[in-house]
């Protein structure tokens, strides 16, 4: 069952750019861009932790199973 990363939608809702998130998290802009694409195949859990802490969201808000 595919997992969907909803980072692009969350950033759009907050009017936040990928560049701004990269600056706030200290993650590489390429990493943020990759997570906003539909081609995500692997990610370090620490990356999700950093993003969730920065955006003050829970992991289940960032990741959803396709079909839910």
PDB file of N, CA, C, O and CB in Angstrom:
ATOM      1  N   UNK A   1       0.849  -1.180   0.000  1.00  0.00           N
ATOM      2  CA  UNK A   1       0.000   0.000   0.000  1.00  0.00           C
ATOM      3  C   UNK A   1       0.894   1.244   0.000  1.00  0.00           C
ATOM      4  O   UNK A   1       1.649   1.454   0.949  1.00  0.00           O
ATOM      5  CB  UNK A   1      -0.965  -0.002   1.230  1.00  0.00           C
ATOM      6  N   UNK A   2       0.821   2.063  -1.041  1.00  0.00           N
ATOM      7  CA  UNK A   2       1.680   3.248  -1.144  1.00  0.00           C
ATOM      8  C   UNK A   2       1.389   4.291  -0.055  1.00  0.00           C
ATOM      9  O   UNK A   2       0.247   4.498   0.355  1.00  0.00           O
ATOM     10  CB  UNK A   2       1.511   3.884  -2.514  1.00  0.00           C
ATOM     11  N   UNK A   3       2.457   4.927   0.387  1.00  0.00           N
ATOM     12  CA  UNK A   3       2.368   6.016   1.352  1.00  0.00           C
ATOM     13  C   UNK A   3       2.575   7.324   0.604  1.00  0.00           C
ATOM     14  O   UNK A   3       3.481   7.444  -0.220  1.00  0.00           O
ATOM     15  CB  UNK A   3       3.417   5.849   2.504  1.00  0.00           C
ATOM     16  N   UNK A   4       1.734   8.294   0.896  1.00  0.00           N
ATOM     17  CA  UNK A   4       1.817   9.601   0.242  1.00  0.00           C
ATOM     18  C   UNK A   4       2.336  10.624   1.238  1.00  0.00           C
ATOM     19  O   UNK A   4       1.848  10.710   2.365  1.00  0.00           O
ATOM     20  CB  UNK A   4       0.434  10.037  -0.322  1.00  0.00           C
ATOM     21  N   UNK A   5       3.336  11.403   0.813  1.00  0.00           N
ATOM     22  CA  UNK A   5       3.870  12.495   1.622  1.00  0.00           C
ATOM     23  C   UNK A   5       3.112  13.762   1.222  1.00  0.00           C
ATOM     24  O   UNK A   5       3.154  14.176   0.063  1.00  0.00           O
ATOM     25  CB  UNK A   5       5.435  12.662   1.421  1.00  0.00           C
ATOM     26  N   UNK A   6       2.425  14.369   2.178  1.00  0.00           N
ATOM     27  CA  UNK A   6       1.572  15.520   1.885  1.00  0.00           C
ATOM     28  C   UNK A   6       2.275  16.851   2.143  1.00  0.00           C
ATOM     29  O   UNK A   6       1.616  17.851   2.428  1.00  0.00           O
ATOM     30  CB  UNK A   6       0.308  15.446   2.713  1.00  0.00           C
ATOM     31  N   UNK A   7       3.591  16.873   2.047  1.00  0.00           N
ATOM     32  CA  UNK A   7       4.344  18.079   2.363  1.00  0.00           C
ATOM     33  C   UNK A   7       3.976  19.245   1.448  1.00  0.00           C
ATOM     34  O   UNK A   7       3.810  20.370   1.919  1.00  0.00           O
ATOM     35  CB  UNK A   7       5.829  17.801   2.268  1.00  0.00           C
ATOM     36  N   UNK A   8       3.848  18.993   0.165  1.00  0.00           N
ATOM     37  CA  UNK A   8       3.512  20.071  -0.768  1.00  0.00           C
ATOM     38  C   UNK A   8       2.186  20.715  -0.388  1.00  0.00           C
ATOM     39  O   UNK A   8       2.076  21.941  -0.395  1.00  0.00           O
ATOM     40  CB  UNK A   8       3.449  19.539  -2.211  1.00  0.00           C
ATOM     41  N   UNK A   9       1.182  19.919  -0.059  1.00  0.00           N
ATOM     42  CA  UNK A   9      -0.125  20.446   0.320  1.00  0.00           C
ATOM     43  C   UNK A   9      -0.046  21.249   1.618  1.00  0.00           C
ATOM     44  O   UNK A   9      -0.682  22.295   1.743  1.00  0.00           O
ATOM     45  CB  UNK A   9      -1.132  19.306   0.470  1.00  0.00           C
ATOM     46  N   UNK A  10       0.729  20.763   2.577  1.00  0.00           N
ATOM     47  CA  UNK A  10       0.877  21.467   3.848  1.00  0.00           C
ATOM     48  C   UNK A  10       1.562  22.814   3.631  1.00  0.00           C
ATOM     49  O   UNK A  10       1.146  23.823   4.201  1.00  0.00           O
ATOM     50  CB  UNK A  10       1.678  20.613   4.852  1.00  0.00           C
ATOM     51  N   UNK A  11       2.600  22.830   2.818  1.00  0.00           N
ATOM     52  CA  UNK A  11       3.291  24.092   2.529  1.00  0.00           C
ATOM     53  C   UNK A  11       2.364  25.063   1.804  1.00  0.00           C
ATOM     54  O   UNK A  11       2.365  26.257   2.103  1.00  0.00           O
ATOM     55  CB  UNK A  11       4.555  23.837   1.686  1.00  0.00           C
ATOM     56  N   UNK A  12       1.578  24.566   0.859  1.00  0.00           N
ATOM     57  CA  UNK A  12       0.625  25.422   0.140  1.00  0.00           C
ATOM     58  C   UNK A  12      -0.393  26.032   1.094  1.00  0.00           C
ATOM     59  O   UNK A  12      -0.713  27.215   0.982  1.00  0.00           O
ATOM     60  CB  UNK A  12      -0.097  24.622  -0.953  1.00  0.00           C
ATOM     61  N   UNK A  13      -0.904  25.239   2.031  1.00  0.00           N
ATOM     62  CA  UNK A  13      -1.882  25.730   3.001  1.00  0.00           C
ATOM     63  C   UNK A  13      -1.293  26.829   3.887  1.00  0.00           C
ATOM     64  O   UNK A  13      -2.009  27.728   4.328  1.00  0.00           O
ATOM     65  CB  UNK A  13      -2.388  24.578   3.868  1.00  0.00           C
ATOM     66  N   UNK A  14      -0.007  26.753   4.140  1.00  0.00           N
ATOM     67  CA  UNK A  14       0.655  27.715   5.024  1.00  0.00           C
ATOM     68  C   UNK A  14       1.320  28.863   4.266  1.00  0.00           C
ATOM     69  O   UNK A  14       1.957  29.728   4.866  1.00  0.00           O
ATOM     70  CB  UNK A  14       1.688  27.006   5.865  1.00  0.00           C
ATOM     71  N   UNK A  15       1.166  28.860   2.951  1.00  0.00           N
ATOM     72  CA  UNK A  15       1.846  29.864   2.121  1.00  0.00           C
ATOM     73  C   UNK A  15       3.347  29.900   2.410  1.00  0.00           C
ATOM     74  O   UNK A  15       3.947  30.971   2.494  1.00  0.00           O
ATOM     75  CB  UNK A  15       1.235  31.256   2.359  1.00  0.00           C
ATOM     76  N   UNK A  16       3.933  28.739   2.558  1.00  0.00           N
ATOM     77  CA  UNK A  16       5.354  28.623   2.855  1.00  0.00           C
ATOM     78  C   UNK A  16       6.051  28.003   1.654  1.00  0.00           C
ATOM     79  O   UNK A  16       5.557  27.042   1.064  1.00  0.00           O
ATOM     80  CB  UNK A  16       5.597  27.777   4.140  1.00  0.00           C
ATOM     81  N   UNK A  17       7.179  28.550   1.304  1.00  0.00           N
ATOM     82  CA  UNK A  17       7.934  28.004   0.177  1.00  0.00           C
ATOM     83  C   UNK A  17       8.822  26.849   0.637  1.00  0.00           C
ATOM     84  O   UNK A  17       9.139  26.711   1.818  1.00  0.00           O
ATOM     85  CB  UNK A  17       8.788  29.103  -0.485  1.00  0.00           C
ATOM     86  N   UNK A  18       9.204  26.041  -0.320  1.00  0.00           N
ATOM     87  CA  UNK A  18      10.129  24.949  -0.041  1.00  0.00           C
ATOM     88  C   UNK A  18      11.454  25.515   0.469  1.00  0.00           C
ATOM     89  O   UNK A  18      12.078  24.943   1.364  1.00  0.00           O
ATOM     90  CB  UNK A  18      10.355  24.082  -1.307  1.00  0.00           C
ATOM     91  N   UNK A  19      11.868  26.616  -0.091  1.00  0.00           N
ATOM     92  CA  UNK A  19      13.126  27.259   0.303  1.00  0.00           C
ATOM     93  C   UNK A  19      13.070  27.710   1.763  1.00  0.00           C
ATOM     94  O   UNK A  19      14.039  27.562   2.507  1.00  0.00           O
ATOM     95  CB  UNK A  19      13.428  28.463  -0.614  1.00  0.00           C
ATOM     96  N   UNK A  20      11.918  28.265   2.163  1.00  0.00           N
ATOM     97  CA  UNK A  20      11.753  28.706   3.543  1.00  0.00           C
ATOM     98  C   UNK A  20      11.813  27.519   4.501  1.00  0.00           C
ATOM     99  O   UNK A  20      12.449  27.604   5.552  1.00  0.00           O
ATOM    100  CB  UNK A  20      10.426  29.459   3.710  1.00  0.00           C
ATOM    101  N   UNK A  21      11.160  26.422   4.149  1.00  0.00           N
ATOM    102  CA  UNK A  21      11.203  25.233   4.994  1.00  0.00           C
ATOM    103  C   UNK A  21      12.630  24.693   5.089  1.00  0.00           C
ATOM    104  O   UNK A  21      13.068  24.278   6.162  1.00  0.00           O
ATOM    105  CB  UNK A  21      10.256  24.149   4.448  1.00  0.00           C
ATOM    106  N   UNK A  22      13.337  24.698   3.993  1.00  0.00           N
ATOM    107  CA  UNK A  22      14.728  24.239   4.005  1.00  0.00           C
ATOM    108  C   UNK A  22      15.557  25.117   4.945  1.00  0.00           C
ATOM    109  O   UNK A  22      16.384  24.606   5.700  1.00  0.00           O
ATOM    110  CB  UNK A  22      15.328  24.260   2.571  1.00  0.00           C
ATOM    111  N   UNK A  23      15.345  26.405   4.904  1.00  0.00           N
ATOM    112  CA  UNK A  23      16.078  27.322   5.773  1.00  0.00           C
ATOM    113  C   UNK A  23      15.754  27.066   7.245  1.00  0.00           C
ATOM    114  O   UNK A  23      16.652  27.044   8.086  1.00  0.00           O
ATOM    115  CB  UNK A  23      15.753  28.775   5.408  1.00  0.00           C
ATOM    116  N   UNK A  24      14.471  26.872   7.553  1.00  0.00           N
ATOM    117  CA  UNK A  24      14.041  26.668   8.936  1.00  0.00           C
ATOM    118  C   UNK A  24      14.500  25.324   9.504  1.00  0.00           C
ATOM    119  O   UNK A  24      14.796  25.220  10.694  1.00  0.00           O
ATOM    120  CB  UNK A  24      12.534  26.766   9.024  1.00  0.00           C
ATOM    121  N   UNK A  25      14.558  24.304   8.658  1.00  0.00           N
ATOM    122  CA  UNK A  25      14.903  22.966   9.123  1.00  0.00           C
ATOM    123  C   UNK A  25      16.394  22.675   9.049  1.00  0.00           C
ATOM    124  O   UNK A  25      16.898  21.813   9.769  1.00  0.00           O
ATOM    125  CB  UNK A  25      14.156  21.944   8.323  1.00  0.00           C
ATOM    126  N   UNK A  26      17.099  23.390   8.183  1.00  0.00           N
ATOM    127  CA  UNK A  26      18.501  23.077   7.949  1.00  0.00           C
ATOM    128  C   UNK A  26      18.689  21.925   6.976  1.00  0.00           C
ATOM    129  O   UNK A  26      19.809  21.461   6.762  1.00  0.00           O
ATOM    130  CB  UNK A  26      19.175  22.753   9.249  1.00  0.00           C
ATOM    131  N   UNK A  27      17.582  21.461   6.383  1.00  0.00           N
ATOM    132  CA  UNK A  27      17.660  20.399   5.377  1.00  0.00           C
ATOM    133  C   UNK A  27      18.017  20.997   4.022  1.00  0.00           C
ATOM    134  O   UNK A  27      17.758  22.172   3.762  1.00  0.00           O
ATOM    135  CB  UNK A  27      16.322  19.619   5.289  1.00  0.00           C
ATOM    136  N   UNK A  28      18.608  20.185   3.173  1.00  0.00           N
ATOM    137  CA  UNK A  28      18.965  20.656   1.834  1.00  0.00           C
ATOM    138  C   UNK A  28      17.706  20.964   1.028  1.00  0.00           C
ATOM    139  O   UNK A  28      16.727  20.225   1.126  1.00  0.00           O
ATOM    140  CB  UNK A  28      19.829  19.608   1.100  1.00  0.00           C
ATOM    141  N   UNK A  29      17.707  22.034   0.235  1.00  0.00           N
ATOM    142  CA  UNK A  29      16.551  22.340  -0.616  1.00  0.00           C
ATOM    143  C   UNK A  29      16.183  21.179  -1.531  1.00  0.00           C
ATOM    144  O   UNK A  29      15.002  20.967  -1.808  1.00  0.00           O
ATOM    145  CB  UNK A  29      16.833  23.575  -1.453  1.00  0.00           C
ATOM    146  N   UNK A  30      17.168  20.425  -2.002  1.00  0.00           N
ATOM    147  CA  UNK A  30      16.878  19.268  -2.863  1.00  0.00           C
ATOM    148  C   UNK A  30      16.079  18.207  -2.115  1.00  0.00           C
ATOM    149  O   UNK A  30      15.233  17.533  -2.704  1.00  0.00           O
ATOM    150  CB  UNK A  30      18.182  18.657  -3.398  1.00  0.00           C
ATOM    151  N   UNK A  31      16.343  18.057  -0.827  1.00  0.00           N
ATOM    152  CA  UNK A  31      15.609  17.084  -0.010  1.00  0.00           C
ATOM    153  C   UNK A  31      14.149  17.494   0.092  1.00  0.00           C
ATOM    154  O   UNK A  31      13.256  16.663  -0.069  1.00  0.00           O
ATOM    155  CB  UNK A  31      16.234  16.960   1.401  1.00  0.00           C
ATOM    156  N   UNK A  32      13.902  18.773   0.361  1.00  0.00           N
ATOM    157  CA  UNK A  32      12.532  19.280   0.473  1.00  0.00           C
ATOM    158  C   UNK A  32      11.821  19.141  -0.867  1.00  0.00           C
ATOM    159  O   UNK A  32      10.667  18.715  -0.918  1.00  0.00           O
ATOM    160  CB  UNK A  32      12.526  20.760   0.938  1.00  0.00           C
ATOM    161  N   UNK A  33      12.499  19.494  -1.940  1.00  0.00           N
ATOM    162  CA  UNK A  33      11.914  19.378  -3.275  1.00  0.00           C
ATOM    163  C   UNK A  33      11.542  17.933  -3.578  1.00  0.00           C
ATOM    164  O   UNK A  33      10.468  17.666  -4.117  1.00  0.00           O
ATOM    165  CB  UNK A  33      12.886  19.907  -4.336  1.00  0.00           C
ATOM    166  N   UNK A  34      12.417  17.012  -3.235  1.00  0.00           N
ATOM    167  CA  UNK A  34      12.147  15.585  -3.466  1.00  0.00           C
ATOM    168  C   UNK A  34      10.908  15.132  -2.688  1.00  0.00           C
ATOM    169  O   UNK A  34      10.091  14.372  -3.208  1.00  0.00           O
ATOM    170  CB  UNK A  34      13.371  14.730  -3.059  1.00  0.00           C
ATOM    171  N   UNK A  35      10.770  15.599  -1.446  1.00  0.00           N
ATOM    172  CA  UNK A  35       9.622  15.211  -0.626  1.00  0.00           C
ATOM    173  C   UNK A  35       8.315  15.814  -1.136  1.00  0.00           C
ATOM    174  O   UNK A  35       7.236  15.290  -0.861  1.00  0.00           O
ATOM    175  CB  UNK A  35       9.849  15.629   0.815  1.00  0.00           C
ATOM    176  N   UNK A  36       8.414  16.902  -1.867  1.00  0.00           N
ATOM    177  CA  UNK A  36       7.217  17.535  -2.435  1.00  0.00           C
ATOM    178  C   UNK A  36       6.817  16.914  -3.766  1.00  0.00           C
ATOM    179  O   UNK A  36       5.752  17.223  -4.299  1.00  0.00           O
ATOM    180  CB  UNK A  36       7.450  19.028  -2.619  1.00  0.00           C
ATOM    181  N   UNK A  37       7.653  16.050  -4.301  1.00  0.00           N
ATOM    182  CA  UNK A  37       7.339  15.393  -5.569  1.00  0.00           C
ATOM    183  C   UNK A  37       6.577  14.100  -5.303  1.00  0.00           C
ATOM    184  O   UNK A  37       6.415  13.684  -4.156  1.00  0.00           O
ATOM    185  CB  UNK A  37       8.628  15.106  -6.378  1.00  0.00           C
ATOM    186  N   UNK A  38       6.123  13.485  -6.360  1.00  0.00           N
ATOM    187  CA  UNK A  38       5.417  12.203  -6.212  1.00  0.00           C
ATOM    188  C   UNK A  38       6.375  11.026  -6.373  1.00  0.00           C
ATOM    189  O   UNK A  38       5.942   9.880  -6.490  1.00  0.00           O
ATOM    190  CB  UNK A  38       4.276  12.095  -7.240  1.00  0.00           C
ATOM    191  N   UNK A  39       7.664  11.307  -6.380  1.00  0.00           N
ATOM    192  CA  UNK A  39       8.677  10.269  -6.618  1.00  0.00           C
ATOM    193  C   UNK A  39       9.406   9.833  -5.351  1.00  0.00           C
ATOM    194  O   UNK A  39      10.497   9.270  -5.441  1.00  0.00           O
ATOM    195  CB  UNK A  39       9.685  10.765  -7.622  1.00  0.00           C
ATOM    196  N   UNK A  40       8.837  10.078  -4.177  1.00  0.00           N
ATOM    197  CA  UNK A  40       9.501   9.730  -2.923  1.00  0.00           C
ATOM    198  C   UNK A  40       9.543   8.213  -2.772  1.00  0.00           C
ATOM    199  O   UNK A  40       8.510   7.545  -2.816  1.00  0.00           O
ATOM    200  CB  UNK A  40       8.778  10.381  -1.714  1.00  0.00           C
ATOM    201  N   UNK A  41      10.750   7.680  -2.593  1.00  0.00           N
ATOM    202  CA  UNK A  41      10.863   6.241  -2.418  1.00  0.00           C
ATOM    203  C   UNK A  41      11.552   5.864  -1.109  1.00  0.00           C
ATOM    204  O   UNK A  41      11.366   4.754  -0.610  1.00  0.00           O
ATOM    205  CB  UNK A  41      11.613   5.643  -3.579  1.00  0.00           C
ATOM    206  N   UNK A  42      12.350   6.779  -0.547  1.00  0.00           N
ATOM    207  CA  UNK A  42      12.956   6.513   0.757  1.00  0.00           C
ATOM    208  C   UNK A  42      13.365   7.833   1.400  1.00  0.00           C
ATOM    209  O   UNK A  42      13.776   8.786   0.740  1.00  0.00           O
ATOM    210  CB  UNK A  42      14.180   5.565   0.620  1.00  0.00           C
ATOM    211  N   UNK A  43      13.230   7.836   2.716  1.00  0.00           N
ATOM    212  CA  UNK A  43      13.537   9.033   3.493  1.00  0.00           C
ATOM    213  C   UNK A  43      14.021   8.575   4.867  1.00  0.00           C
ATOM    214  O   UNK A  43      13.526   7.586   5.407  1.00  0.00           O
ATOM    215  CB  UNK A  43      12.284   9.989   3.610  1.00  0.00           C
ATOM    216  N   UNK A  44      14.969   9.284   5.419  1.00  0.00           N
ATOM    217  CA  UNK A  44      15.389   9.008   6.793  1.00  0.00           C
ATOM    218  C   UNK A  44      14.287   9.465   7.745  1.00  0.00           C
ATOM    219  O   UNK A  44      13.696  10.527   7.552  1.00  0.00           O
ATOM    220  CB  UNK A  44      16.741   9.720   7.124  1.00  0.00           C
ATOM    221  N   UNK A  45      14.018   8.674   8.755  1.00  0.00           N
ATOM    222  CA  UNK A  45      12.986   9.033   9.734  1.00  0.00           C
ATOM    223  C   UNK A  45      13.329  10.345  10.431  1.00  0.00           C
ATOM    224  O   UNK A  45      12.431  11.098  10.807  1.00  0.00           O
ATOM    225  CB  UNK A  45      12.817   7.913  10.774  1.00  0.00           C
ATOM    226  N   UNK A  46      14.599  10.622  10.604  1.00  0.00           N
ATOM    227  CA  UNK A  46      14.996  11.879  11.249  1.00  0.00           C
ATOM    228  C   UNK A  46      14.583  13.089  10.402  1.00  0.00           C
ATOM    229  O   UNK A  46      14.337  14.167  10.943  1.00  0.00           O
ATOM    230  CB  UNK A  46      16.521  11.899  11.490  1.00  0.00           C
ATOM    231  N   UNK A  47      14.506  12.916   9.092  1.00  0.00           N
ATOM    232  CA  UNK A  47      14.050  14.001   8.216  1.00  0.00           C
ATOM    233  C   UNK A  47      12.582  14.307   8.491  1.00  0.00           C
ATOM    234  O   UNK A  47      12.195  15.471   8.598  1.00  0.00           O
ATOM    235  CB  UNK A  47      14.253  13.629   6.723  1.00  0.00           C
ATOM    236  N   UNK A  48      11.768  13.262   8.605  1.00  0.00           N
ATOM    237  CA  UNK A  48      10.355  13.472   8.938  1.00  0.00           C
ATOM    238  C   UNK A  48      10.210  14.114  10.316  1.00  0.00           C
ATOM    239  O   UNK A  48       9.374  14.996  10.511  1.00  0.00           O
ATOM    240  CB  UNK A  48       9.586  12.138   8.893  1.00  0.00           C
ATOM    241  N   UNK A  49      11.022  13.669  11.262  1.00  0.00           N
ATOM    242  CA  UNK A  49      10.971  14.231  12.613  1.00  0.00           C
ATOM    243  C   UNK A  49      11.288  15.725  12.595  1.00  0.00           C
ATOM    244  O   UNK A  49      10.605  16.512  13.251  1.00  0.00           O
ATOM    245  CB  UNK A  49      11.954  13.493  13.539  1.00  0.00           C
ATOM    246  N   UNK A  50      12.304  16.113  11.858  1.00  0.00           N
ATOM    247  CA  UNK A  50      12.698  17.515  11.753  1.00  0.00           C
ATOM    248  C   UNK A  50      11.583  18.348  11.131  1.00  0.00           C
ATOM    249  O   UNK A  50      11.266  19.432  11.621  1.00  0.00           O
ATOM    250  CB  UNK A  50      13.982  17.650  10.928  1.00  0.00           C
ATOM    251  N   UNK A  51      10.996  17.848  10.064  1.00  0.00           N
ATOM    252  CA  UNK A  51       9.916  18.575   9.383  1.00  0.00           C
ATOM    253  C   UNK A  51       8.706  18.707  10.295  1.00  0.00           C
ATOM    254  O   UNK A  51       8.119  19.785  10.392  1.00  0.00           O
ATOM    255  CB  UNK A  51       9.518  17.862   8.074  1.00  0.00           C
ATOM    256  N   UNK A  52       8.330  17.633  10.956  1.00  0.00           N
ATOM    257  CA  UNK A  52       7.163  17.675  11.848  1.00  0.00           C
ATOM    258  C   UNK A  52       7.370  18.657  12.993  1.00  0.00           C
ATOM    259  O   UNK A  52       6.459  19.410  13.337  1.00  0.00           O
ATOM    260  CB  UNK A  52       6.871  16.282  12.408  1.00  0.00           C
ATOM    261  N   UNK A  53       8.552  18.655  13.583  1.00  0.00           N
ATOM    262  CA  UNK A  53       8.842  19.597  14.666  1.00  0.00           C
ATOM    263  C   UNK A  53       8.795  21.036  14.166  1.00  0.00           C
ATOM    264  O   UNK A  53       8.240  21.909  14.834  1.00  0.00           O
ATOM    265  CB  UNK A  53      10.215  19.300  15.283  1.00  0.00           C
ATOM    266  N   UNK A  54       9.366  21.283  13.012  1.00  0.00           N
ATOM    267  CA  UNK A  54       9.417  22.630  12.466  1.00  0.00           C
ATOM    268  C   UNK A  54       8.028  23.144  12.118  1.00  0.00           C
ATOM    269  O   UNK A  54       7.711  24.306  12.376  1.00  0.00           O
ATOM    270  CB  UNK A  54      10.307  22.664  11.239  1.00  0.00           C
ATOM    271  N   UNK A  55       7.203  22.291  11.537  1.00  0.00           N
ATOM    272  CA  UNK A  55       5.850  22.700  11.129  1.00  0.00           C
ATOM    273  C   UNK A  55       4.822  22.519  12.243  1.00  0.00           C
ATOM    274  O   UNK A  55       3.658  22.887  12.084  1.00  0.00           O
ATOM    275  CB  UNK A  55       5.415  21.908   9.907  1.00  0.00           C
ATOM    276  N   UNK A  56       5.251  21.951  13.371  1.00  0.00           N
ATOM    277  CA  UNK A  56       4.366  21.683  14.513  1.00  0.00           C
ATOM    278  C   UNK A  56       3.166  20.844  14.082  1.00  0.00           C
ATOM    279  O   UNK A  56       2.010  21.196  14.318  1.00  0.00           O
ATOM    280  CB  UNK A  56       3.886  23.006  15.149  1.00  0.00           C
ATOM    281  N   UNK A  57       3.488  19.722  13.441  1.00  0.00           N
ATOM    282  CA  UNK A  57       2.451  18.779  13.005  1.00  0.00           C
ATOM    283  C   UNK A  57       2.819  17.386  13.479  1.00  0.00           C
ATOM    284  O   UNK A  57       3.958  17.132  13.873  1.00  0.00           O
ATOM    285  CB  UNK A  57       2.276  18.804  11.457  1.00  0.00           C
ATOM    286  N   UNK A  58       1.852  16.491  13.439  1.00  0.00           N
ATOM    287  CA  UNK A  58       2.074  15.092  13.764  1.00  0.00           C
ATOM    288  C   UNK A  58       2.422  14.330  12.492  1.00  0.00           C
ATOM    289  O   UNK A  58       2.068  14.750  11.390  1.00  0.00           O
ATOM    290  CB  UNK A  58       0.831  14.479  14.452  1.00  0.00           C
ATOM    291  N   UNK A  59       3.109  13.222  12.651  1.00  0.00           N
ATOM    292  CA  UNK A  59       3.529  12.430  11.493  1.00  0.00           C
ATOM    293  C   UNK A  59       2.341  11.983  10.646  1.00  0.00           C
ATOM    294  O   UNK A  59       2.442  11.932   9.420  1.00  0.00           O
ATOM    295  CB  UNK A  59       4.320  11.215  11.951  1.00  0.00           C
ATOM    296  N   UNK A  60       1.225  11.659  11.281  1.00  0.00           N
ATOM    297  CA  UNK A  60       0.054  11.197  10.526  1.00  0.00           C
ATOM    298  C   UNK A  60      -0.563  12.305   9.669  1.00  0.00           C
ATOM    299  O   UNK A  60      -1.357  12.021   8.771  1.00  0.00           O
ATOM    300  CB  UNK A  60      -0.996  10.649  11.483  1.00  0.00           C
ATOM    301  N   UNK A  61      -0.204  13.563   9.938  1.00  0.00           N
ATOM    302  CA  UNK A  61      -0.655  14.661   9.083  1.00  0.00           C
ATOM    303  C   UNK A  61       0.225  14.785   7.835  1.00  0.00           C
ATOM    304  O   UNK A  61      -0.218  15.272   6.795  1.00  0.00           O
ATOM    305  CB  UNK A  61      -0.650  15.984   9.867  1.00  0.00           C
ATOM    306  N   UNK A  62       1.453  14.344   7.954  1.00  0.00           N
ATOM    307  CA  UNK A  62       2.418  14.437   6.859  1.00  0.00           C
ATOM    308  C   UNK A  62       2.354  13.231   5.929  1.00  0.00           C
ATOM    309  O   UNK A  62       2.538  13.359   4.719  1.00  0.00           O
ATOM    310  CB  UNK A  62       3.819  14.578   7.415  1.00  0.00           C
ATOM    311  N   UNK A  63       2.092  12.057   6.506  1.00  0.00           N
ATOM    312  CA  UNK A  63       2.062  10.814   5.733  1.00  0.00           C
ATOM    313  C   UNK A  63       0.674  10.197   5.787  1.00  0.00           C
ATOM    314  O   UNK A  63       0.066  10.111   6.854  1.00  0.00           O
ATOM    315  CB  UNK A  63       3.113   9.815   6.259  1.00  0.00           C
ATOM    316  N   UNK A  64       0.183   9.776   4.652  1.00  0.00           N
ATOM    317  CA  UNK A  64      -1.100   9.062   4.612  1.00  0.00           C
ATOM    318  C   UNK A  64      -0.980   7.859   3.680  1.00  0.00           C
ATOM    319  O   UNK A  64      -0.226   7.887   2.708  1.00  0.00           O
ATOM    320  CB  UNK A  64      -2.254  10.007   4.143  1.00  0.00           C
ATOM    321  N   UNK A  65      -1.721   6.819   3.984  1.00  0.00           N
ATOM    322  CA  UNK A  65      -1.781   5.666   3.099  1.00  0.00           C
ATOM    323  C   UNK A  65      -2.688   5.994   1.930  1.00  0.00           C
ATOM    324  O   UNK A  65      -3.770   6.550   2.115  1.00  0.00           O
ATOM    325  CB  UNK A  65      -2.278   4.406   3.849  1.00  0.00           C
ATOM    326  N   UNK A  66      -2.255   5.655   0.736  1.00  0.00           N
ATOM    327  CA  UNK A  66      -3.081   5.913  -0.446  1.00  0.00           C
ATOM    328  C   UNK A  66      -4.429   5.216  -0.292  1.00  0.00           C
ATOM    329  O   UNK A  66      -4.491   4.042   0.073  1.00  0.00           O
ATOM    330  CB  UNK A  66      -2.365   5.435  -1.739  1.00  0.00           C
ATOM    331  N   UNK A  67      -5.483   5.931  -0.567  1.00  0.00           N
ATOM    332  CA  UNK A  67      -6.821   5.378  -0.448  1.00  0.00           C
ATOM    333  C   UNK A  67      -7.530   5.826   0.818  1.00  0.00           C
ATOM    334  O   UNK A  67      -8.723   5.566   0.975  1.00  0.00           O
ATOM    335  CB  UNK A  67      -6.759   3.884  -0.486  1.00  0.00           C
ATOM    336  N   UNK A  68      -6.824   6.494   1.725  1.00  0.00           N
ATOM    337  CA  UNK A  68      -7.464   6.982   2.956  1.00  0.00           C
ATOM    338  C   UNK A  68      -7.937   8.404   2.774  1.00  0.00           C
ATOM    339  O   UNK A  68      -8.501   8.990   3.697  1.00  0.00           O
ATOM    340  CB  UNK A  68      -6.501   6.898   4.150  1.00  0.00           C
TER     341      UNK A  68
END
